[in-house]
């Protein structure tokens, strides 16, 4: 048995294998006494967890890990190996104390000891399986604005699935089977390899650098770009064309204005440490585990820090536009969640949210009843309120009785089209008359909804699946000036995500600013849970 266990688990687990084998071979206790003691220990230890207790009751407290047969050995080997490599997935290795478990196995001297080990291995399996498949953290407990519903596999189903499959293959298959997760994992390993080689080298000691410049700061910029992979090996001593192209590529990969000039914003991003970037990747992997489900053959992906909205068909981006998201103020940041887009409204009215009415418009109306004239004020029966006869001064945020609506127009706050995926957060995608904001690098200005730079093209891309002439259809509705609802024949999932690290079609890393500070909170929570990161500067 020892040689077989060595082949399956490696030398670090041999002592545990010897102990278990020795117990089966040398114990002087009668067989029935061993069985009784084992089952009693399983029942007592398992009673601390309802799911585990239910599982063992259903199979008369028989073990699945601690037997001396080939099946049990393979399960033990697979689990111990997976736990030892949990760090490969950026999971909290401190949560799975493999050394303690192996010491416990090595010191087993009785059937009762084996029963306790049996339950502990099931507990560790369930913890690891849940963490790898659905994330080590509960999203909303870390950041309240993450409204995402994580799909959790029933624990009994995890155990039954494991018992029915090849152990090692089943454990490997728990991780997200997405191109993005695999690419992030690969990039994580590359960053860790670079850390062992000293990181990215000295930072650039300059506030800004332009093409044609020379000096030590240019050499530092050149060397850093080479190590990062944006510049081929070069002995250039000036900020030449090759370096300009490398800076441009870096800027594109970091959501910066791609002009080839290393301004203060670009220098700041270039000087970010490799450890900081590795943290971004580890957080992105955790976020990918939270979204470990089918996104839909066709779906819409809104990445808040990237300020983009994309239509994805069968894994390929078929349409992309810039977006403006919620401002980083009070209750304005855009929440993270998934829902289903059911329709669009062309020439929409804007029904002003209550929060905007009482916080922004009511104070103005108290001072001047004719303020915000472009907005209609209506009573509970939908009748237009005569401003000259209304005493707005007597109302406050609690008792203001009116609604407010902006009729369809080119100056409407929603622009000329909105895209609806009805949700309790009142978030949707829409046009906007404020086009100048789309030229900025950081585009966090809305009250929470997502504004689109190319809403007409976005609408036509959606309609192309159901209209022979999507542009003609859309323009026909638009030109009437009347509000019109257009249902999507095939509804489209919408996923509003938050990724400061993600990969492009070639698997290369992109980074974005942590505009709401959410990833910093997630990283702190991962650290607290036991995720480790070597401290290397650069």
Secondary structure, DSSP 8 states (H G I E B T S, - for coil): -HHHHHHHH-GGGHHHHHHHHHHHHH--S-HHHHHHHHHHHHHHHHTTSHHHHHHHHHTTT--SSS-SSHHHHHHHHHHHHHHHTGGGGT--GGGS-HHHHHHHHHT--SHHHHHHHHHHHHHHHHHHHHHHHH-SS-HHHH-TTB--------HHHHHHHHHHS-HHHHHHTTS---HHHHHHHHHHHHHHHHHHTTTT-S----S-B-TT-BSHHHHHHHHHHHHHTSS-S----B--HHHHHHHHHHHHHTT---SS-B-HHHHHHHTS-HHHHHHHHHHHHHHHHHT-S---SEEEEEETTTTEEEEEETTEEEEEEEEEEE-SSTT-S--BEEEEEEEEEES--EE--HHHIIIIIHHHHHH-TTSSTTSEEE-TTS-B--GGG--GGG--TTT---EEEE-SSTTSTTTTEEEE---TT---EE--S-GGGGGSSS-EEESSSEEETTHHHHHHHHHTTT-TTHHHHHHHHHHT-S-EEEEEEEEEEEEEE--SEEE-TTS-EEE---TTSHHHHHHHHHHHHT--------
